[in-house]
């Protein structure tokens, strides 16, 4: 994960070195407060619409770090936990 002017850059996952990519994307989601969807369990105090929005944000962040070929293969996944 490269840092550039306060921004993080995660190399696009192209099918190689999944463990390293997963570590980077999980760290990124934790830093952005989007880690809850990784568990697949909505916190009891969270409303359903808030949960759906948070899950969609995390899913979008993950998809942006995938190469075109990998993204094409997982396009049907609709939740963070099903993707990971």
Beta strands, then each sheet from edge to edge (+ up, - down):
strand 1: 2-4
strand 2: 7-9
sheet 1: 1+ 2-
end
